Amino acid sequence: MVTKMREQQEAPLEVLVVEDSIAFAKLVIALLRNGLSTPHNVRHVERVAHGVDVLHEFNQDLVILDMHLPDASGLDTFEAIYGAGPDVPIVILSSDDTEELAMEAVRRGAQDYLIKGADDPSKLMRSIRFAIERKKRLHAESELEAARQIQQSLLPNSSPVMKGFDTHGAMFPAVETSGDYFDFIVPLPSIPGDVNGIAVGDVSGHGLGAAMMMAQTRGCLHSFAMVESDLGRVLELTNEVLVRNRNEHLVTLLFGYIDPESNRFTYASAGHQGWHFSPANGFTELESTGMLLGAERPGKWGTEYSPELQVGDFLIIMTDGITEAMSPTGEMFGEERFAEFIREHRDRSAEQIVNLLRKHLYSFTEGHSQQDDMTMVIIKVTR
């Protein structure tokens, strides 16, 4: 996985204090100022109706709530605030020490229930920090799920049928969704004849930003491939769009097709490796023809060609989640093990090889959660 080049600046936390006692509200704000190292902004309101208005108008990361206010009391207060911001953690500070009320408030969704004057300030700060961390975790999980859905929706449903070639592609997602991408453009509109485009890419970083970058890249690739037969030019135009959109990720991408006239793989690559494997001659690297996509400068990408394809040869394009898979002792799977695996299983179908490789990697890592997506396209020459 290529490294993210720019880190986003963390936005200040937004804290809403709903408390009708001015003196107590000032005490809470002072505790936040002295005990919370994270940058934060505090809004203070004295009525539940005003708290509801704030939650409707602004995004908040935490609510500190008094249960007894001039316009609401008890669980009605909590329900009004919770209804306006069901995803916002709520820490209750109340003078009511009724155990049943506290248990019911927590059951309905309160993060914590603390008694005014009975709990020391450090306990309040622990509760606030826990609530903030919970909010961050829930947000990260939500973003991760959205990224997974975007990523999965953009992958092809099946591999293309290509006369004389056995083709299979698959992606095995990691625990943390990244920006792996593979695609088949069937047919490739700008190239005469029955030609299919093949693409494999890898976006830096994880989460929703990487998934959105992948979606943009895919959209550009499909659009420009309709009108441009020069694959290097397709990458150039794609890069122009990504740079113009000021994305904070970079993309490695290999895009190509098998030329039926020369029986070679024609491709352009933005920092993404591929391999041609011949049982007689071993592995030949398909080298990059230009820089990564998304860099803040214009670039040019050349077009290159594989050796002539013979029966029994393979074209292999994958992301580095495969070779960088790690054993429990910290040893990488590496290119040599991968090459040996292909040699050993070269008589099998493309789909069988991909599925067997996944099992082999699972065994190598001893079932530990993979840290990066694993994506692979294998094309086996059969004619």
VENJOMO-V306182 format. One record per residue. N is the residue number from 1. SS is DSSP state (alpha for helix, beta for strand, coil for the rest). PHI is phi in whole degrees, 0 to 359 (NA if undefined). Layout:
# VENJOMO-V306182
N,SS,PHI / N,SS,PHI
This chain:
# VENJOMO-V306182
1,coil,NA / 2,coil,290 / 3,coil,277 / 4,coil,296 / 5,coil,270 / 6,coil,228 / 7,coil,266 / 8,coil,288 / 9,coil,283 / 10,coil,290 / 11,coil,285 / 12,coil,297 / 13,beta,289 / 14,beta,252 / 15,beta,244 / 16,beta,249 / 17,beta,254 / 18,beta,253 / 19,coil,204 / 20,coil,273 / 21,coil,271 / 22,alpha,299 / 23,alpha,297 / 24,alpha,290 / 25,alpha,298 / 26,alpha,296 / 27,alpha,297 / 28,alpha,297 / 29,alpha,296 / 30,alpha,294 / 31,alpha,298 / 32,alpha,296 / 33,alpha,296 / 34,alpha,271 / 35,alpha,250 / 36,coil,248 / 37,coil,284 / 38,coil,289 / 39,coil,305 / 40,beta,206 / 41,beta,243 / 42,beta,239 / 43,beta,250 / 44,beta,239 / 45,beta,229 / 46,coil,253 / 47,coil,232 / 48,alpha,295 / 49,alpha,298 / 50,alpha,291 / 51,alpha,297 / 52,alpha,298 / 53,alpha,299 / 54,alpha,299 / 55,alpha,295 / 56,alpha,287 / 57,alpha,265 / 58,coil,232 / 59,coil,282 / 60,coil,239 / 61,coil,259 / 62,beta,198 / 63,beta,240 / 64,beta,252 / 65,beta,236 / 66,coil,275 / 67,coil,280 / 68,beta,239 / 69,beta,236 / 70,coil,300 / 71,coil,249 / 72,beta,194 / 73,beta,212 / 74,coil,66 / 75,alpha,295 / 76,alpha,299 / 77,alpha,298 / 78,alpha,299 / 79,alpha,299 / 80,alpha,294 / 81,alpha,290 / 82,alpha,297 / 83,alpha,295 / 84,alpha,280 / 85,coil,216 / 86,coil,295 / 87,coil,263 / 88,coil,261 / 89,beta,299 / 90,beta,238 / 91,beta,256 / 92,beta,268 / 93,beta,243 / 94,beta,226 / 95,coil,274 / 96,coil,270 / 97,coil,262 / 98,coil,294 / 99,alpha,296 / 100,alpha,297 / 101,alpha,296 / 102,alpha,298 / 103,alpha,296 / 104,alpha,291 / 105,alpha,297 / 106,alpha,293 / 107,alpha,299 / 108,alpha,278 / 109,coil,131 / 110,coil,294 / 111,coil,288 / 112,beta,200 / 113,beta,228 / 114,beta,242 / 115,beta,264 / 116,coil,300 / 117,coil,82 / 118,coil,268 / 119,coil,248 / 120,coil,287 / 121,alpha,302 / 122,alpha,294 / 123,alpha,292 / 124,alpha,298 / 125,alpha,294 / 126,alpha,298 / 127,alpha,296 / 128,alpha,295 / 129,alpha,298 / 130,alpha,297 / 131,alpha,297 / 132,alpha,294 / 133,alpha,296 / 134,alpha,297 / 135,alpha,299 / 136,alpha,296 / 137,alpha,294 / 138,alpha,296 / 139,alpha,296 / 140,alpha,296 / 141,alpha,294 / 142,alpha,295 / 143,alpha,295 / 144,alpha,296 / 145,alpha,294 / 146,alpha,297 / 147,alpha,296 / 148,alpha,301 / 149,alpha,296 / 150,alpha,297 / 151,alpha,300 / 152,alpha,292 / 153,alpha,292 / 154,coil,265 / 155,coil,276 / 156,coil,294 / 157,coil,282 / 158,coil,206 / 159,coil,270 / 160,coil,288 / 161,coil,272 / 162,beta,235 / 163,coil,301 / 164,coil,88 / 165,beta,222 / 166,beta,255 / 167,beta,239 / 168,beta,209 / 169,beta,230 / 170,beta,202 / 171,beta,232 / 172,beta,248 / 173,coil,289 / 174,coil,274 / 175,coil,298 / 176,coil,262 / 177,coil,294 / 178,beta,247 / 179,beta,245 / 180,beta,296 / 181,beta,205 / 182,beta,221 / 183,beta,201 / 184,beta,234 / 185,beta,261 / 186,beta,240 / 187,coil,279 / 188,coil,278 / 189,coil,299 / 190,coil,275 / 191,coil,253 / 192,coil,296 / 193,coil,90 / 194,coil,274 / 195,coil,238 / 196,beta,246 / 197,beta,280 / 198,beta,230 / 199,beta,224 / 200,beta,222 / 201,beta,219 / 202,beta,211 / 203,beta,263 / 204,beta,294 / 205,beta,85 / 206,beta,226 / 207,alpha,83 / 208,alpha,295 / 209,alpha,299 / 210,alpha,294 / 211,alpha,295 / 212,alpha,293 / 213,alpha,297 / 214,alpha,298 / 215,alpha,297 / 216,alpha,298 / 217,alpha,298 / 218,alpha,299 / 219,alpha,299 / 220,alpha,297 / 221,alpha,300 / 222,alpha,295 / 223,alpha,292 / 224,alpha,287 / 225,alpha,290 / 226,coil,285 / 227,coil,239 / 228,coil,244 / 229,coil,271 / 230,coil,278 / 231,alpha,296 / 232,alpha,299 / 233,alpha,293 / 234,alpha,300 / 235,alpha,293 / 236,alpha,298 / 237,alpha,294 / 238,alpha,299 / 239,alpha,298 / 240,alpha,301 / 241,alpha,292 / 242,alpha,296 / 243,alpha,293 / 244,alpha,298 / 245,coil,279 / 246,coil,54 / 247,coil,290 / 248,coil,258 / 249,coil,230 / 250,coil,244 / 251,beta,229 / 252,beta,263 / 253,beta,206 / 254,beta,240 / 255,beta,228 / 256,beta,198 / 257,beta,205 / 258,beta,270 / 259,beta,282 / 260,coil,292 / 261,coil,282 / 262,coil,264 / 263,coil,58 / 264,beta,237 / 265,beta,270 / 266,beta,266 / 267,beta,207 / 268,beta,230 / 269,beta,225 / 270,beta,259 / 271,beta,71 / 272,coil,244 / 273,coil,278 / 274,beta,217 / 275,beta,223 / 276,beta,252 / 277,beta,246 / 278,beta,245 / 279,coil,304 / 280,coil,276 / 281,coil,246 / 282,beta,81 / 283,beta,263 / 284,beta,239 / 285,beta,285 / 286,beta,268 / 287,coil,281 / 288,coil,297 / 289,coil,249 / 290,beta,179 / 291,coil,284 / 292,coil,294 / 293,beta,278 / 294,coil,100 / 295,coil,294 / 296,coil,277 / 297,coil,199 / 298,coil,292 / 299,coil,215 / 300,coil,237 / 301,coil,233 / 302,coil,277 / 303,coil,243 / 304,beta,234 / 305,beta,222 / 306,coil,283 / 307,coil,301 / 308,coil,299 / 309,coil,276 / 310,coil,244 / 311,coil,303 / 312,coil,94 / 313,coil,285 / 314,beta,230 / 315,beta,251 / 316,beta,230 / 317,beta,231 / 318,beta,210 / 319,coil,260 / 320,coil,284 / 321,coil,299 / 322,coil,283 / 323,coil,290 / 324,coil,264 / 325,coil,302 / 326,beta,245 / 327,coil,283 / 328,coil,300 / 329,coil,271 / 330,coil,89 / 331,coil,267 / 332,beta,282 / 333,coil,298 / 334,alpha,78 / 335,alpha,288 / 336,alpha,294 / 337,alpha,297 / 338,alpha,299 / 339,alpha,299 / 340,alpha,296 / 341,alpha,298 / 342,alpha,297 / 343,alpha,301 / 344,alpha,293 / 345,coil,247 / 346,coil,295 / 347,coil,276 / 348,coil,272 / 349,coil,287 / 350,alpha,300 / 351,alpha,295 / 352,alpha,298 / 353,alpha,297 / 354,alpha,299 / 355,alpha,291 / 356,alpha,293 / 357,alpha,297 / 358,alpha,299 / 359,alpha,296 / 360,alpha,296 / 361,alpha,292 / 362,alpha,299 / 363,alpha,293 / 364,alpha,297 / 365,coil,273 / 366,coil,56 / 367,coil,77 / 368,coil,292 / 369,coil,301 / 370,coil,287 / 371,coil,266 / 372,coil,216 / 373,coil,299 / 374,beta,239 / 375,beta,231 / 376,beta,205 / 377,beta,237 / 378,beta,241 / 379,beta,237 / 380,beta,253 / 381,beta,279 / 382,coil,246 / 383,coil,252
